[in-house]
Amino acid sequence: MKPSPAAPRFGFLRAIAVYKILKVALLLAAAYGELKLRDASVLARLFDWSSTLRAGPEHHAVVALLAWFSGLSAARVQALGWVTLAYAAVFAVEGAGLWMRRRWAEWLTIVITGSLIPFELWRFASAPGLGKAVVVALNVAIVAYLVFQLRAATVRKNPGRRRKRAT
């Protein structure tokens, strides 16, 4: 018995959905961290802990992040928390919709992920790194795959209706 043509597409959609849900988990952890960092004693303990780190990129990153966060006003910290939760909600909707194979989720993922790629490229260009390169490549691949799938579905749905290309 042959597998249905939708089976490979479904596997890729599930993989993209898992990727989106992992982003949700990371954003929720970040929001929780933001909430905890409002407590001055937690922030002080983190500064103490950061002083025990060996000198290196990790030490500088942790110290810079803590210094930046401690300089934010309470209103900015609250806004940062809400923005983080909003992104988590959008990614959760994308992930759930893709898991359920909904076309609207594919469109939503193309729009949201595609709109963030220029910012990711800008960040990568300003400070290149392997992690940033992987994220950019993965997001470009996701958008390209979903666009290809949606265009193929449109052609399958309307085989007589093909666009004429400008020459």
MDAnalysis code that builds the backbone (N, CA, C; Angstrom):
import MDAnalysis as mda
import numpy as np

u = mda.Universe.empty(501, n_residues=167, atom_resindex=np.repeat(np.arange(167), 3), trajectory=True)
u.add_TopologyAttr("name", ["N", "CA", "C"] * 167)
u.add_TopologyAttr("resid", np.arange(1, 168))
u.add_TopologyAttr("resname", ["MET", "LYS", "PRO", "SER", "PRO", "ALA", "ALA", "PRO", "ARG", "PHE", "GLY", "PHE", "LEU", "ARG", "ALA", "ILE", "ALA", "VAL", "TYR", "LYS", "ILE", "LEU", "LYS", "VAL", "ALA", "LEU", "LEU", "LEU", "ALA", "ALA", "ALA", "TYR", "GLY", "GLU", "LEU", "LYS", "LEU", "ARG", "ASP", "ALA", "SER", "VAL", "LEU", "ALA", "ARG", "LEU", "PHE", "ASP", "TRP", "SER", "SER", "THR", "LEU", "ARG", "ALA", "GLY", "PRO", "GLU", "HIS", "HIS", "ALA", "VAL", "VAL", "ALA", "LEU", "LEU", "ALA", "TRP", "PHE", "SER", "GLY", "LEU", "SER", "ALA", "ALA", "ARG", "VAL", "GLN", "ALA", "LEU", "GLY", "TRP", "VAL", "THR", "LEU", "ALA", "TYR", "ALA", "ALA", "VAL", "PHE", "ALA", "VAL", "GLU", "GLY", "ALA", "GLY", "LEU", "TRP", "MET", "ARG", "ARG", "ARG", "TRP", "ALA", "GLU", "TRP", "LEU", "THR", "ILE", "VAL", "ILE", "THR", "GLY", "SER", "LEU", "ILE", "PRO", "PHE", "GLU", "LEU", "TRP", "ARG", "PHE", "ALA", "SER", "ALA", "PRO", "GLY", "LEU", "GLY", "LYS", "ALA", "VAL", "VAL", "VAL", "ALA", "LEU", "ASN", "VAL", "ALA", "ILE", "VAL", "ALA", "TYR", "LEU", "VAL", "PHE", "GLN", "LEU", "ARG", "ALA", "ALA", "THR", "VAL", "ARG", "LYS", "ASN", "PRO", "GLY", "ARG", "ARG", "ARG", "LYS", "ARG", "ALA", "THR"])
u.atoms.positions = np.array([
    [0.837, -1.180, 0.000],
    [0.000, 0.000, 0.000],
    [0.885, 1.248, 0.000],
    [0.653, 2.144, -0.941],
    [1.456, 3.353, -1.068],
    [1.046, 4.383, -0.015],
    [2.041, 5.078, 0.556],
    [1.673, 6.167, 1.460],
    [1.053, 7.307, 0.671],
    [0.199, 8.046, 1.316],
    [-0.459, 9.164, 0.649],
    [0.553, 10.264, 0.356],
    [0.308, 11.100, -0.667],
    [1.251, 12.174, -0.990],
    [1.407, 13.174, 0.148],
    [0.427, 13.259, 1.031],
    [0.500, 14.229, 2.122],
    [1.407, 13.755, 3.250],
    [1.781, 12.469, 3.254],
    [2.578, 11.939, 4.358],
    [3.919, 12.653, 4.527],
    [4.754, 12.839, 3.476],
    [6.016, 13.553, 3.682],
    [5.791, 14.996, 4.123],
    [4.811, 15.659, 3.535],
    [4.499, 17.028, 3.917],
    [4.129, 17.076, 5.387],
    [3.347, 16.107, 5.822],
    [2.915, 16.079, 7.210],
    [4.111, 15.914, 8.142],
    [5.084, 15.092, 7.750],
    [6.279, 14.916, 8.580],
    [7.064, 16.209, 8.723],
    [7.211, 16.945, 7.619],
    [7.914, 18.225, 7.686],
    [7.126, 19.240, 8.504],
    [5.816, 19.249, 8.342],
    [5.004, 20.180, 9.132],
    [5.144, 19.881, 10.621],
    [5.174, 18.609, 10.962],
    [5.357, 18.248, 12.368],
    [6.723, 18.694, 12.875],
    [7.750, 18.528, 12.063],
    [9.087, 18.960, 12.469],
    [9.115, 20.473, 12.691],
    [8.471, 21.228, 11.803],
    [8.404, 22.685, 11.965],
    [7.605, 23.023, 13.222],
    [6.521, 22.279, 13.456],
    [5.700, 22.509, 14.654],
    [6.514, 22.276, 15.923],
    [7.312, 21.232, 15.946],
    [8.155, 20.951, 17.119],
    [9.163, 22.079, 17.317],
    [9.747, 22.571, 16.229],
    [10.679, 23.701, 16.299],
    [9.992, 24.923, 16.905],
    [8.769, 25.197, 16.472],
    [8.022, 26.346, 17.008],
    [7.714, 26.147, 18.495],
    [7.341, 24.932, 18.881],
    [7.026, 24.667, 20.287],
    [8.283, 24.779, 21.148],
    [9.441, 24.375, 20.613],
    [10.695, 24.573, 21.345],
    [10.965, 26.058, 21.566],
    [10.662, 26.878, 20.560],
    [10.792, 28.330, 20.721],
    [9.858, 28.834, 21.819],
    [8.647, 28.272, 21.878],
    [7.695, 28.653, 22.931],
    [8.296, 28.350, 24.296],
    [8.862, 27.148, 24.446],
    [9.454, 26.771, 25.730],
    [10.585, 27.725, 26.116],
    [11.432, 28.084, 25.157],
    [12.521, 29.016, 25.449],
    [11.995, 30.401, 25.816],
    [10.978, 30.859, 25.107],
    [10.413, 32.176, 25.418],
    [9.724, 32.187, 26.777],
    [9.045, 31.109, 27.116],
    [8.419, 31.038, 28.440],
    [9.469, 31.002, 29.546],
    [10.570, 30.298, 29.302],
    [11.672, 30.294, 30.271],
    [12.257, 31.701, 30.412],
    [12.380, 32.406, 29.289],
    [12.894, 33.782, 29.335],
    [11.935, 34.689, 30.101],
    [10.631, 34.527, 29.866],
    [9.646, 35.344, 30.581],
    [9.698, 35.053, 32.085],
    [9.868, 33.789, 32.422],
    [9.982, 33.432, 33.839],
    [11.247, 34.053, 34.438],
    [12.345, 34.000, 33.678],
    [13.585, 34.618, 34.138],
    [13.438, 36.118, 34.327],
    [12.732, 36.763, 33.399],
    [12.482, 38.199, 33.529],
    [11.691, 38.493, 34.799],
    [10.720, 37.651, 35.073],
    [9.906, 37.826, 36.279],
    [10.761, 37.662, 37.530],
    [11.622, 36.667, 37.538],
    [12.478, 36.420, 38.700],
    [13.526, 37.513, 38.879],
    [14.002, 38.089, 37.766],
    [15.040, 39.105, 37.859],
    [14.521, 40.432, 38.402],
    [13.221, 40.535, 38.555],
    [12.681, 41.750, 39.183],
    [13.063, 41.811, 40.659],
    [13.327, 40.658, 41.246],
    [13.724, 40.581, 42.653],
    [15.209, 40.963, 42.748],
    [15.507, 42.001, 43.508],
    [16.880, 42.519, 43.618],
    [17.827, 41.485, 44.208],
    [17.335, 40.629, 45.122],
    [18.232, 39.637, 45.721],
    [18.641, 38.581, 44.691],
    [17.748, 38.225, 43.799],
    [18.085, 37.258, 42.743],
    [19.114, 37.883, 41.806],
    [18.902, 39.128, 41.454],
    [19.847, 39.822, 40.576],
    [21.224, 39.907, 41.224],
    [21.261, 40.201, 42.534],
    [22.538, 40.285, 43.257],
    [23.236, 38.923, 43.281],
    [22.456, 37.849, 43.488],
    [23.048, 36.503, 43.492],
    [23.610, 36.156, 42.109],
    [22.911, 36.566, 41.051],
    [23.410, 36.296, 39.709],
    [24.693, 37.072, 39.417],
    [24.768, 38.318, 39.914],
    [26.010, 39.078, 39.756],
    [27.155, 38.382, 40.496],
    [26.869, 37.883, 41.720],
    [27.890, 37.146, 42.476],
    [28.319, 35.894, 41.720],
    [27.344, 35.168, 41.190],
    [27.647, 33.947, 40.444],
    [28.478, 34.271, 39.200],
    [28.126, 35.369, 38.506],
    [28.847, 35.724, 37.284],
    [30.302, 36.063, 37.569],
    [30.591, 36.526, 38.780],
    [31.981, 36.851, 39.112],
    [32.819, 35.585, 39.271],
    [32.186, 34.433, 39.480],
    [32.929, 33.175, 39.612],
    [33.235, 32.534, 38.263],
    [32.612, 33.029, 37.187],
    [32.860, 32.463, 35.860],
    [34.266, 32.823, 35.387],
    [34.862, 31.898, 34.659],
    [36.173, 32.187, 34.074],
    [36.016, 33.275, 33.017],
    [37.061, 34.034, 32.832],
    [37.037, 35.074, 31.798],
    [36.887, 34.408, 30.440],
    [36.001, 34.928, 29.673],
    [35.752, 34.372, 28.347],
    [34.459, 34.941, 27.799],
    [34.037, 34.453, 26.649],
    [32.825, 35.001, 26.037],
    [31.578, 34.788, 26.894],
    [31.503, 33.640, 27.592],
    [30.334, 33.390, 28.434],
    [30.258, 34.403, 29.572],
    [31.395, 34.644, 30.195],
    [31.443, 35.594, 31.304],
    [31.014, 36.985, 30.840],
    [31.573, 37.425, 29.730],
    [31.240, 38.757, 29.215],
    [29.767, 38.847, 28.819],
    [29.220, 37.783, 28.232],
    [27.821, 37.789, 27.818],
    [26.897, 37.860, 29.028],
    [27.188, 37.071, 30.054],
    [26.349, 37.056, 31.259],
    [26.412, 38.408, 31.958],
    [27.608, 38.937, 32.125],
    [27.761, 40.225, 32.814],
    [27.078, 41.338, 32.021],
    [27.251, 41.351, 30.705],
    [26.614, 42.382, 29.877],
    [25.095, 42.282, 29.954],
    [24.562, 41.064, 29.903],
    [23.115, 40.872, 29.984],
    [22.573, 41.318, 31.338],
    [23.250, 40.944, 32.417],
    [22.799, 41.360, 33.751],
    [22.892, 42.872, 33.930],
    [23.960, 43.477, 33.425],
    [24.102, 44.934, 33.529],
    [23.004, 45.630, 32.732],
    [22.730, 45.128, 31.535],
    [21.672, 45.713, 30.710],
    [20.324, 45.579, 31.415],
    [20.041, 44.392, 31.923],
    [18.745, 44.159, 32.558],
    [18.583, 44.987, 33.831],
    [19.647, 45.104, 34.618],
    [19.543, 45.869, 35.867],
    [19.347, 47.361, 35.605],
    [19.715, 47.827, 34.410],
    [19.538, 49.237, 34.070],
    [18.157, 49.576, 33.546],
    [17.310, 48.568, 33.341],
    [15.968, 48.817, 32.819],
    [15.024, 49.286, 33.920],
    [14.105, 50.144, 33.545],
    [13.084, 50.572, 34.499],
    [12.065, 49.445, 34.671],
    [11.267, 49.529, 35.715],
    [10.244, 48.503, 35.970],
    [9.247, 48.423, 34.819],
    [8.915, 49.583, 34.246],
    [7.972, 49.601, 33.122],
    [8.557, 48.886, 31.908],
    [9.851, 49.090, 31.649],
    [10.491, 48.418, 30.506],
    [10.585, 46.910, 30.734],
    [10.882, 46.516, 31.958],
    [10.939, 45.085, 32.269],
    [9.570, 44.456, 32.056],
    [8.521, 45.144, 32.488],
    [7.171, 44.630, 32.296],
    [6.826, 44.556, 30.807],
    [7.193, 45.573, 30.048],
    [6.937, 45.556, 28.596],
    [7.702, 44.419, 27.927],
    [8.941, 44.221, 28.328],
    [9.744, 43.120, 27.786],
    [9.081, 41.774, 28.078],
    [8.550, 41.632, 29.279],
    [7.842, 40.397, 29.635],
    [6.609, 40.170, 28.772],
    [5.852, 41.225, 28.535],
    [4.643, 41.092, 27.706],
    [4.985, 40.772, 26.259],
    [6.026, 41.406, 25.742],
    [6.443, 41.120, 24.365],
    [6.912, 39.668, 24.250],
    [7.661, 39.209, 25.229],
    [8.121, 37.816, 25.232],
    [6.943, 36.865, 25.249],
    [5.956, 37.137, 26.079],
    [4.766, 36.273, 26.141],
    [3.955, 36.338, 24.851],
    [3.892, 37.513, 24.229],
    [3.172, 37.635, 22.962],
    [3.837, 36.792, 21.873],
    [5.166, 36.852, 21.791],
    [5.879, 36.013, 20.828],
    [5.628, 34.536, 21.125],
    [5.647, 34.174, 22.386],
    [5.386, 32.777, 22.752],
    [3.988, 32.356, 22.314],
    [3.015, 33.238, 22.476],
    [1.646, 32.916, 22.061],
    [1.556, 32.729, 20.547],
    [2.201, 33.609, 19.788],
    [2.183, 33.487, 18.326],
    [2.838, 32.182, 17.896],
    [3.999, 31.866, 18.472],
    [4.676, 30.622, 18.111],
    [3.869, 29.401, 18.536],
    [3.147, 29.496, 19.650],
    [2.304, 28.378, 20.087],
    [1.157, 28.154, 19.096],
    [0.552, 29.235, 18.626],
    [-0.522, 29.118, 17.635],
    [0.028, 28.529, 16.338],
    [1.197, 29.015, 15.895],
    [1.822, 28.456, 14.695],
    [2.082, 26.965, 14.869],
    [2.699, 26.601, 15.980],
    [3.046, 25.202, 16.216],
    [1.826, 24.298, 16.270],
    [0.796, 24.727, 16.985],
    [-0.422, 23.917, 17.082],
    [-1.111, 23.799, 15.721],
    [-1.184, 24.897, 14.994],
    [-1.815, 24.872, 13.678],
    [-1.063, 23.991, 12.693],
    [0.269, 24.063, 12.718],
    [1.063, 23.213, 11.832],
    [0.922, 21.743, 12.221],
    [0.881, 21.479, 13.509],
    [0.717, 20.100, 13.976],
    [-0.607, 19.512, 13.472],
    [-1.622, 20.372, 13.403],
    [-2.952, 19.922, 12.940],
    [-3.108, 20.064, 11.421],
    [-2.030, 20.417, 10.723],
    [-2.003, 20.534, 9.261],
    [-3.002, 21.558, 8.735],
    [-3.062, 22.695, 9.338],
    [-3.966, 23.756, 8.907],
    [-3.247, 24.695, 7.941],
    [-3.903, 24.996, 6.835],
    [-3.306, 25.901, 5.839],
    [-3.081, 27.286, 6.415],
    [-4.010, 27.775, 7.241],
    [-3.843, 29.107, 7.812],
    [-2.561, 29.171, 8.640],
    [-2.182, 28.065, 9.271],
    [-0.951, 28.052, 10.068],
    [0.276, 28.138, 9.164],
    [0.179, 27.518, 7.989],
    [1.283, 27.619, 7.042],
    [1.448, 29.074, 6.587],
    [0.334, 29.723, 6.262],
    [0.388, 31.134, 5.870],
    [0.910, 31.999, 7.015],
    [0.403, 31.767, 8.212],
    [0.845, 32.543, 9.372],
    [2.342, 32.367, 9.597],
    [2.820, 31.147, 9.469],
    [4.245, 30.875, 9.656],
    [5.075, 31.570, 8.586],
    [4.602, 31.569, 7.345],
    [5.324, 32.263, 6.274],
    [5.412, 33.752, 6.589],
    [4.308, 34.353, 6.982],
    [4.277, 35.799, 7.233],
    [5.136, 36.163, 8.441],
    [4.928, 35.469, 9.561],
    [5.657, 35.821, 10.788],
    [7.151, 35.509, 10.642],
    [7.464, 34.295, 10.234],
    [8.872, 33.901, 10.123],
    [9.569, 34.711, 9.034],
    [8.897, 34.906, 7.907],
    [9.489, 35.699, 6.828],
    [9.734, 37.137, 7.226],
    [8.846, 37.693, 8.043],
    [9.024, 39.091, 8.449],
    [10.169, 39.260, 9.450],
    [10.543, 38.191, 10.140],
    [11.631, 38.288, 11.112],
    [13.002, 38.006, 10.503],
    [13.044, 37.416, 9.315],
    [14.325, 37.070, 8.687],
    [15.218, 38.295, 8.466],
    [14.703, 39.446, 7.999],
    [15.605, 40.608, 7.848],
    [16.271, 41.017, 9.159],
    [15.549, 40.950, 10.273],
    [16.143, 41.298, 11.570],
    [17.204, 40.278, 11.970],
    [16.921, 38.991, 11.693],
    [17.903, 37.955, 11.999],
    [19.157, 38.136, 11.151],
    [18.989, 38.498, 9.879],
    [20.144, 38.742, 9.012],
    [20.949, 39.944, 9.502],
    [20.259, 40.989, 9.939],
    [20.934, 42.175, 10.455],
    [21.751, 41.817, 11.700],
    [21.144, 41.033, 12.598],
    [21.873, 40.616, 13.812],
    [23.062, 39.749, 13.459],
    [22.874, 38.858, 12.489],
    [23.981, 37.996, 12.061],
    [25.098, 38.828, 11.438],
    [24.735, 39.820, 10.629],
    [25.746, 40.661, 9.981],
    [26.503, 41.503, 11.008],
    [25.819, 41.933, 12.067],
    [26.481, 42.773, 13.065],
    [27.381, 41.967, 13.994],
    [27.036, 40.710, 14.236],
    [27.855, 39.853, 15.098],
    [27.692, 38.406, 14.641],
    [28.452, 37.987, 13.626],
    [28.286, 36.634, 13.091],
    [28.589, 35.559, 14.131],
    [27.877, 34.473, 14.008],
    [28.089, 33.329, 14.880],
    [27.409, 32.110, 14.301],
    [27.860, 30.949, 14.699],
    [27.311, 29.708, 14.169],
    [25.839, 29.551, 14.535],
    [25.484, 29.854, 15.774],
    [24.089, 29.727, 16.207],
    [23.156, 30.612, 15.404],
    [23.584, 31.848, 15.179],
    [22.761, 32.778, 14.392],
    [22.635, 32.300, 12.948],
    [23.726, 31.781, 12.411],
    [23.698, 31.283, 11.032],
    [22.735, 30.109, 10.903],
    [22.730, 29.231, 11.885],
    [21.828, 28.072, 11.852],
    [20.380, 28.532, 11.933],
    [20.089, 29.474, 12.815],
    [18.715, 29.969, 12.966],
    [18.240, 30.636, 11.676],
    [19.081, 31.476, 11.081],
    [18.702, 32.143, 9.828],
    [18.466, 31.111, 8.736],
    [19.391, 30.172, 8.588],
    [19.253, 29.146, 7.550],
    [18.002, 28.303, 7.770],
    [17.731, 27.941, 9.005],
    [16.546, 27.143, 9.311],
    [15.267, 27.907, 8.994],
    [15.212, 29.169, 9.370],
    [14.006, 29.962, 9.112],
    [13.809, 30.230, 7.614],
    [14.892, 30.457, 6.882],
    [14.779, 30.638, 5.433],
    [14.288, 29.335, 4.797],
    [14.821, 28.209, 5.248],
    [14.394, 26.913, 4.718],
    [12.925, 26.645, 5.017],
    [12.473, 27.002, 6.208],
    [11.062, 26.804, 6.581],
    [10.161, 27.630, 5.667],
    [10.490, 28.903, 5.490],
    [9.661, 29.767, 4.642],
    [9.668, 29.261, 3.204],
    [10.835, 28.903, 2.684],
    [10.924, 28.414, 1.304],
    [10.107, 27.133, 1.136],
    [10.216, 26.221, 2.078],
    [9.471, 24.967, 2.006],
    [7.960, 25.221, 2.016],
    [7.508, 26.069, 2.938],
    [6.070, 26.319, 3.042],
    [5.540, 27.053, 1.804],
    [6.301, 28.000, 1.268],
    [5.878, 28.689, 0.038],
    [5.774, 27.685, -1.102],
    [6.780, 26.821, -1.232],
    [6.755, 25.805, -2.279],
    [5.533, 24.895, -2.119],
    [5.255, 24.470, -0.896],
    [4.123, 23.578, -0.648],
    [2.789, 24.258, -0.951],
    [2.657, 25.501, -0.564],
    [1.400, 26.203, -0.825],
    [1.208, 26.458, -2.316],
    [2.285, 26.788, -3.017],
    [2.172, 26.984, -4.475],
    [1.836, 25.670, -5.164],
    [2.436, 24.585, -4.729],
    [2.148, 23.273, -5.321],
    [0.703, 22.874, -5.056],
    [0.204, 23.175, -3.869],
    [-1.187, 22.854, -3.540],
    [-2.145, 23.670, -4.397],
    [-1.791, 24.918, -4.679],
    [-2.639, 25.766, -5.520],
    [-2.686, 25.219, -6.942],
    [-1.551, 24.771, -7.459],
    [-1.510, 24.210, -8.809],
    [-2.302, 22.904, -8.857],
    [-2.177, 22.073, -7.818],
    [-2.942, 20.818, -7.777],
    [-4.436, 21.089, -7.700],
    [-4.803, 22.119, -6.978],
    [-6.222, 22.445, -6.787],
    [-6.823, 23.017, -8.066],
    [-6.067, 23.827, -8.785],
    [-6.524, 24.484, -10.013],
    [-5.554, 24.163, -11.149],
    [-5.572, 22.923, -11.682],
    [-4.568, 22.552, -12.681],
    [-4.666, 23.348, -13.974],
    [-5.845, 23.829, -14.349],
    [-5.995, 24.579, -15.592],
    [-5.579, 26.019, -15.463],
    [-5.429, 26.493, -14.253],
    [-5.125, 27.905, -14.001],
    [-3.651, 28.064, -13.662],
    [-2.875, 28.406, -14.648],
    [-1.453, 28.649, -14.430],
    [-1.159, 30.099, -14.774],
    [-0.267, 30.665, -14.003],
    [0.088, 32.057, -14.258],
    [1.011, 32.152, -15.444],
    [0.787, 33.179, -16.234],
    [1.678, 33.457, -17.341],
    [2.834, 34.289, -16.791],
    [4.026, 33.900, -17.150],
    [5.199, 34.632, -16.694],
    [5.507, 35.756, -17.667],
    [5.897, 36.865, -17.117],
    [6.267, 38.014, -17.960],
    [7.565, 37.692, -18.683],
    [7.595, 38.048, -19.944],
    [8.817, 37.785, -20.711],
    [9.477, 39.071, -21.124],
])
